[in-house]
Amino acid sequence: MGVQNDFVIKEGVLEKYEGAGGSVRIPDGVSKIADSAFSRCSGVTEVLVPDSVTEICSHAFFCCCTDLQRAVLP
């Protein structure tokens, strides 16, 4: 399992975001955002999703809605 900055990514799957919040740019090359990857991540205000993402699992952003204002999808 690899950690890139604030992300836990395994075989192209973003399994967990562990950053401080704010505007979050998902790394290029991620193909899938796992179930609950951003679960309970307070402080995330924006998520920028690269073209490489082809699947966003259910509850990927569970309980992240209080601060999330914008999601940019390809």
C-alpha positions in Angstrom: 0.0 0.0 0.0 1.4 3.4 -0.9 0.9 6.8 0.6 1.1 9.8 -1.8 1.0 13.0 0.2 -2.4 12.8 1.9 -3.7 9.8 0.1 -3.6 6.0 0.7 -3.6 4.5 -2.8 -3.3 0.8 -3.6 -3.2 -0.4 -7.2 -4.8 2.8 -8.6 -7.6 2.8 -5.9 -7.8 5.8 -3.6 -8.6 4.0 -0.4 -8.4 6.9 2.1 -7.8 10.6 2.2 -5.9 11.6 5.3 -5.1 15.3 4.6 -6.1 18.5 6.4 -8.9 19.5 4.0 -9.4 22.5 1.9 -9.2 22.1 -1.9 -8.2 18.5 -2.6 -6.8 17.4 -6.0 -6.9 13.6 -6.5 -3.6 12.4 -8.0 -3.5 11.6 -11.8 -3.5 7.8 -12.3 -6.1 7.0 -9.7 -8.8 5.0 -11.4 -11.2 4.4 -8.6 -12.4 6.2 -5.4 -13.2 3.5 -2.8 -16.2 3.2 -0.6 -15.8 5.7 2.3 -12.5 7.1 1.0 -13.4 10.6 2.2 -15.7 9.5 5.0 -15.9 11.9 7.9 -13.2 14.2 6.4 -14.2 17.5 7.8 -12.7 20.5 6.3 -12.7 19.3 2.7 -14.2 22.2 0.7 -13.5 21.1 -2.9 -12.5 17.9 -4.6 -10.9 17.9 -8.1 -11.2 14.5 -9.8 -8.8 13.7 -12.7 -9.9 12.1 -16.0 -8.3 8.8 -14.9 -11.1 8.1 -12.4 -13.7 5.9 -13.9 -15.5 4.7 -10.8 -16.6 6.4 -7.6 -18.0 3.9 -5.1 -21.0 4.4 -2.9 -20.5 6.5 0.2 -17.1 7.7 -1.0 -17.9 11.1 0.5 -20.1 9.9 3.4 -20.5 12.6 6.1 -18.2 14.9 4.2 -21.0 17.2 3.1 -20.9 19.8 5.8 -17.9 21.6 4.4 -17.9 20.2 0.8 -19.0 23.0 -1.5 -17.7 21.8 -4.9 -16.7 18.7 -6.8 -15.2 19.0 -10.2 -15.6 15.8 -12.3 -14.2 15.1 -15.7 
